[in-house]
Structures are given as structure tokens and as C-alpha cells.
Amino acid sequence: MTPQNQRNPILEEYEMSRKKFAGQTDIGLKRKNNEDVFFISPDQFFCLAADGIGGAAAGAVASQIFAESTIETFGGISDRSGKEIKQHVQKAFRLANDNILQHVNQNPDHQGMGCTAELLAFSDDGFIVGHIGDSRTYCLRNKHLEQLTRDHTIVQQQLEAGLITRDKIKQHPLRNVIFRSLGLAGEVELDVLKGQAHPEDLFLLCSDGLTDMVSDDHICDILRTGADIDYKVEDLIAAAKSAGGNDNITVVLAAVY
């Protein structure tokens, strides 16, 4: 299986044990290239989404490097304890960051490239999320949608400091300015989250091409439907495109049964 970054929508669905995955990436309606990448590993129980920055070609390369570095890190893992999975998540981000910086060193015209990234990996007793940037991971539990990650953006900082209100974010001139990404510095400032996974939990990993266009309430309504997760993925992509499709849109769902 190779990481997905296609001009045309690609839908993939996998079911193994008590986890089911589905994902899709779409170029949207305004961009000429798709800098997003997603990958699903049914064997190793992880999925990821990345959103490239730094120019069309270079951004796509950075996203691809993150996916390939994660695949390499998780290859052949046998110990699925929470501690071990957490270490692999951290290692994947460090390796990807090193590989992106090495690529830039060898290709100076790609200076400034990087990516935001989400990685969800299931352990024997729960889940681990690695997060950097303004892509997001959510969890729908008992019909309540919770954003697990915190955006690494200037407007999020201003919101938390009480300088702006939430309704002003989408119109803010600095709404797309992030202060953390892979490829930004030699050391990775990574958020790592962990928790218990319960039956009927539904995890969503997505790029900001979804969340900039579709409200959390609308996302929640789509995820609450009784449709299979592959149809929910398609419906989320369609909602973002109906709202304007200003950016690439990537959606990955992981359902627990």
C-alpha cells in the first residue's frame, strides 16, 4: 500500500479485528495540486493525514515523507503496549522531520517546505494521537464530537488569550499562520495524546480543507448518521466542496467496534 495523494478522489476502506478504517483525499475546487496525503495500515492499526506547506510541489513531498517515515517506523512492530505505541508515534514524527530537513538540504529550491500531520495508532488498551500544526483529530463518542487536538496557530493563541472570539477566526487575516509543523526546525514540538478506545467510538483525522469549510456541528451531524464510514467520508468531502472547496480536503475515519 502506498500513501494516497491523487488528483481524483481516492476512497479506501479496511476492516480488521475491531477497527474499521476509511479515507479519502480530494483536490477541492480551487487548487491546482493536492498537497494532502493520507495512509491507512490495517495490519498495524494506524492511520494518518498530512497537509503540505511551502509550495505545491514541495508541500506534497513533505506530506509524502511523513507518510513514508511512519510506514517505516511501524513496520514489523509486535509489541502493542501503550508505552511502545507512543514511542513509535514519537519516533515517526522525529524521523519525518529529519527526512524533510535532509531533503531540503539536498534540494535548496524546496526551502521552507513542511507539513502539518495527524497520526492515530491503536494500542492493546487504547489509542495514541500525534499532532502538529492545524490539521485535526476528533472523536465522536456517545454522539458528542470532541476536538482532541489543539491548533498550533496564531489565532488559537489569541482565542485562548481572550483577544478574539471564536466567531472571528474564519475572517481573521492570520487564520492560516501556524507556528508548528514538520520541517520547521531541527527539534519537533509534538503534541502526544492518549486515551481509552471504547466500542462505537469514531475518530476523525482531517486537514483544514475540511474544518475551514464545514462547522463542527455539521461534521457531527454527518458522523452521527447510520451510514457506513465510507459514505460518511464521502459526505464530509462533499460538504466541504459544497461550501466552496477552497483547499485540498482529506478525511480519514477510524471506527471502533
C-alpha positions as CSV (number, residue, x, y, z in Angstrom):
1,M,0.0,0.0,0.0
2,T,1.3,3.5,-0.8
3,P,0.3,6.8,0.7
4,Q,-2.5,8.4,-1.2
5,N,-2.1,11.8,-2.9
6,Q,-4.2,11.8,-6.1
7,R,-5.8,14.4,-8.3
8,N,-9.0,12.4,-8.3
9,P,-10.7,11.3,-5.1
10,I,-9.5,8.0,-3.8
11,L,-11.5,6.0,-1.3
12,E,-10.1,3.2,0.7
13,E,-11.8,1.1,3.3
14,Y,-10.3,-1.6,5.5
15,E,-11.7,-3.8,8.3
16,M,-9.7,-5.8,10.7
17,S,-10.3,-7.1,14.2
18,R,-12.5,-4.5,15.9
19,K,-11.3,-1.5,14.0
20,K,-12.5,-0.2,10.6
21,F,-10.9,2.5,8.6
22,A,-11.8,4.6,5.6
23,G,-10.1,7.6,4.0
24,Q,-10.3,9.9,1.0
25,T,-8.3,12.9,-0.3
26,D,-9.7,15.4,-2.8
27,I,-8.1,18.3,-4.6
28,G,-11.0,20.6,-3.9
29,L,-12.3,23.2,-6.2
30,K,-9.7,26.0,-6.2
31,R,-6.2,24.4,-6.0
32,K,-4.2,23.1,-9.0
33,N,-2.4,20.4,-6.9
34,N,-3.1,18.2,-4.0
35,E,-0.6,18.6,-1.2
36,D,-2.5,16.3,1.2
37,V,-1.7,12.7,1.8
38,F,-3.4,10.0,3.9
39,F,-2.5,6.5,4.7
40,I,-4.2,3.6,6.4
41,S,-2.5,0.5,7.8
42,P,-5.0,-2.2,8.7
43,D,-2.2,-4.6,9.8
44,Q,-0.6,-2.1,12.2
45,F,-3.8,-0.4,13.3
46,F,-2.8,3.2,12.4
47,C,-3.9,5.9,10.1
48,L,-2.6,9.3,9.2
49,A,-3.3,12.5,7.4
50,A,-0.8,15.3,6.3
51,D,-1.2,18.7,4.7
52,G,1.8,20.1,2.9
53,I,3.0,23.7,3.2
54,G,5.7,25.6,1.3
55,G,4.5,25.5,-2.3
56,A,2.6,23.0,-4.3
57,A,5.4,20.6,-5.3
58,A,7.4,20.9,-2.1
59,G,4.4,20.6,0.2
60,A,3.3,17.4,-1.4
61,V,6.8,16.0,-1.0
62,A,6.8,16.8,2.7
63,S,3.4,15.1,3.3
64,Q,4.7,12.0,1.4
65,I,7.8,12.0,3.5
66,F,5.8,12.0,6.7
67,A,3.7,9.0,5.4
68,E,6.7,7.0,4.3
69,S,8.6,7.7,7.6
70,T,5.6,6.5,9.6
71,I,5.3,3.3,7.5
72,E,9.0,2.7,8.0
73,T,8.7,3.3,11.8
74,F,5.7,0.9,12.3
75,G,7.0,-1.8,10.0
76,G,7.0,-5.2,11.8
77,I,6.0,-3.9,15.2
78,S,4.9,-6.7,17.5
79,D,4.6,-5.1,21.0
80,R,1.3,-3.1,21.0
81,S,1.5,-1.8,24.6
82,G,0.6,1.8,25.1
83,K,4.1,2.7,26.0
84,E,5.6,1.1,22.9
85,I,3.0,2.6,20.5
86,K,3.6,6.1,22.0
87,Q,7.3,5.7,21.4
88,H,6.7,4.7,17.8
89,V,4.4,7.7,17.2
90,Q,7.1,10.0,18.6
91,K,9.8,8.3,16.5
92,A,7.7,8.6,13.3
93,F,7.5,12.4,13.7
94,R,11.2,12.7,14.5
95,L,12.2,10.6,11.6
96,A,9.9,12.5,9.2
97,N,11.2,15.8,10.4
98,D,14.8,14.7,9.9
99,N,14.0,13.3,6.5
100,I,12.3,16.6,5.4
101,L,15.2,18.6,6.6
102,Q,17.6,16.3,4.8
103,H,15.5,16.6,1.6
104,V,15.6,20.4,1.8
105,N,19.4,20.3,2.3
106,Q,19.7,18.3,-0.9
107,N,17.1,20.4,-2.7
108,P,17.6,24.0,-1.8
109,D,14.7,25.1,-4.1
110,H,12.4,23.4,-1.7
111,Q,13.5,25.6,1.2
112,G,10.5,26.3,3.5
113,M,8.6,23.1,2.8
114,G,6.9,21.2,5.6
115,C,3.6,19.7,6.6
116,T,1.1,19.5,9.3
117,A,0.4,16.0,10.4
118,E,-2.0,13.7,12.4
119,L,-1.2,10.1,13.3
120,L,-3.7,7.9,15.2
121,A,-2.4,4.5,16.4
122,F,-4.2,1.9,18.4
123,S,-2.5,0.0,21.2
124,D,-3.7,-3.1,23.0
125,D,-5.6,-1.0,25.6
126,G,-6.3,2.4,23.9
127,F,-5.1,4.9,21.4
128,I,-2.3,7.4,20.8
129,V,-2.5,10.6,18.7
130,G,0.5,12.5,17.4
131,H,-0.4,16.0,16.3
132,I,1.4,19.0,14.8
133,G,0.0,22.0,13.0
134,D,-3.6,22.9,12.2
135,S,-4.9,19.6,10.8
136,R,-7.1,18.0,13.5
137,T,-8.2,14.8,15.2
138,Y,-11.7,14.4,16.6
139,C,-13.5,11.7,18.5
140,L,-17.3,11.1,18.3
141,R,-18.4,9.3,21.5
142,N,-21.9,8.9,22.7
143,K,-23.0,11.2,19.8
144,H,-20.8,14.0,21.2
145,L,-18.0,15.3,19.0
146,E,-14.8,16.4,20.7
147,Q,-11.8,18.0,19.1
148,L,-8.9,16.1,20.7
149,T,-6.1,18.3,19.3
150,R,-5.2,22.0,19.7
151,D,-4.5,24.0,16.6
152,H,-0.9,25.4,16.5
153,T,-2.0,28.7,15.1
154,I,-1.7,32.3,15.9
155,V,-5.5,32.7,16.1
156,Q,-5.8,29.8,18.5
157,Q,-3.3,31.5,20.8
158,Q,-5.3,34.8,20.5
159,L,-8.5,32.9,21.2
160,E,-7.1,31.3,24.4
161,A,-5.7,34.7,25.5
162,G,-9.2,36.3,25.1
163,L,-8.0,38.6,22.3
164,I,-10.6,37.4,19.8
165,T,-13.8,35.5,19.9
166,R,-14.4,32.2,18.1
167,D,-16.8,33.7,15.5
168,K,-14.0,36.0,14.3
169,I,-11.5,33.2,13.5
170,K,-12.6,32.4,9.9
171,Q,-12.3,36.1,8.9
172,H,-9.0,36.8,10.7
173,P,-6.1,37.8,8.4
174,L,-3.8,35.5,10.4
175,R,-6.1,32.5,10.5
176,N,-3.7,30.3,8.4
177,V,-0.5,31.2,10.2
178,I,0.9,28.2,12.1
179,F,3.8,28.1,14.4
180,R,4.5,24.4,14.5
181,S,5.0,22.0,11.5
182,L,7.3,19.2,10.4
183,G,10.3,20.7,8.7
184,L,10.2,23.9,10.6
185,A,13.1,23.3,13.0
186,G,15.6,20.6,14.0
187,E,13.6,19.6,17.1
188,V,10.0,18.5,16.8
189,E,7.5,20.2,19.1
190,L,4.9,17.4,19.1
191,D,1.6,17.0,21.0
192,V,1.0,13.4,22.0
193,L,-2.4,12.4,23.4
194,K,-3.6,9.1,24.7
195,G,-6.8,7.6,25.9
196,Q,-9.1,4.6,26.1
197,A,-10.9,3.4,23.0
198,H,-14.5,2.4,23.5
199,P,-16.9,0.4,21.3
200,E,-18.8,2.8,18.9
201,D,-16.0,5.4,19.1
202,L,-15.4,7.1,15.8
203,F,-12.2,9.0,15.2
204,L,-11.8,11.6,12.5
205,L,-8.4,12.9,11.1
206,C,-8.7,15.7,8.7
207,S,-6.9,18.6,7.0
208,D,-8.0,22.2,7.4
209,G,-9.6,21.9,4.0
210,L,-12.5,20.3,5.8
211,T,-12.6,22.3,9.0
212,D,-12.2,25.7,7.3
213,M,-15.3,25.0,5.2
214,V,-17.5,22.8,7.5
215,S,-18.6,23.7,11.0
216,D,-18.1,21.2,13.9
217,D,-21.9,20.9,14.2
218,H,-22.3,19.9,10.6
219,I,-19.4,17.5,10.9
220,C,-21.0,16.0,13.9
221,D,-24.4,15.6,12.1
222,I,-22.7,13.7,9.3
223,L,-20.8,11.4,11.7
224,R,-23.9,10.7,13.7
225,T,-25.8,9.2,10.7
226,G,-26.2,5.4,10.5
227,A,-24.3,5.3,7.2
228,D,-21.2,3.2,6.8
229,I,-18.0,5.1,7.4
230,D,-17.0,5.1,3.7
231,Y,-20.2,7.0,2.9
232,K,-19.5,9.4,5.8
233,V,-16.1,10.1,4.4
234,E,-17.7,10.9,1.0
235,D,-20.3,13.1,2.7
236,L,-17.7,15.1,4.6
237,I,-15.7,15.7,1.4
238,A,-18.9,16.7,-0.4
239,A,-19.9,19.2,2.3
240,A,-16.5,20.9,2.1
241,K,-16.8,21.2,-1.7
242,S,-20.4,22.4,-1.4
243,A,-19.2,25.2,0.9
244,G,-16.6,26.3,-1.7
245,G,-13.8,23.7,-1.6
246,N,-11.1,26.4,-1.2
247,D,-8.4,23.9,-0.2
248,N,-7.4,20.3,-0.6
249,I,-9.7,18.1,1.6
250,T,-8.6,15.0,3.4
251,V,-10.7,12.9,5.7
252,V,-9.8,9.6,7.5
253,L,-12.2,7.8,9.8
254,A,-11.4,5.0,12.3
255,A,-14.3,3.2,13.9
256,V,-14.1,1.0,17.0
257,Y,-16.4,-1.9,17.3
